[in-house]
């Protein structure tokens, strides 16, 4: 698995009342096999700005995201960044245009639709970056005066 890119797609809200910045990591997953495989889950952690760590626990809907044989499929892994952390990152990164991150984790895979053979622990360890501008725009969409300025 290789990180293609990541982007901030806005804000998300949950219960109990909480707000977070919605970050999506786009992973290009190569399936070199002559049969389809499915990713059931991706778990691990993302480290932002080399010091803030957040868990990743993505569970694919249904029986997984199926990857066609002998090809590459893009898998979207959502990551929630608490709004307080997003604002802290923007304050700390006020002089730089990007915020680096590292995504480390494992994927659980099911091989073939008919046999449903399961294999866990396909590794991913990739670095990327998101722009401070994306993060700021997401926070300001809900908190117009609360961005990182």
C-alpha angles and dihedrals in degrees: 000000000000130000109244096182143306131229140185108238101183138274131321129199131207145175129295087043107282136142129207140172111251110230119181122199113204111211122193106215118195117208106195092176126106089235135058121264131191131218108223098179145354119207134171135083143290121217115206122203089356092285116054114078125196128180124246118209109160117172114192116228120255114347093342142272105306118221117205118238118265094009149087123257127188114231120195115218115191120217123187116214111195109240092237090057091046090054091047091051091051092050092050093045098045093124098044129066098219140047114213123220139181123212116202122175152106135259128216112219135193115207119215125358095241102044097034093206107180127214124176135198107046100165133230124184111166139152128217144145141235124205122253086224092060091050092046093049092051094050094044091052087071104018104037094186098032103076126113092266 
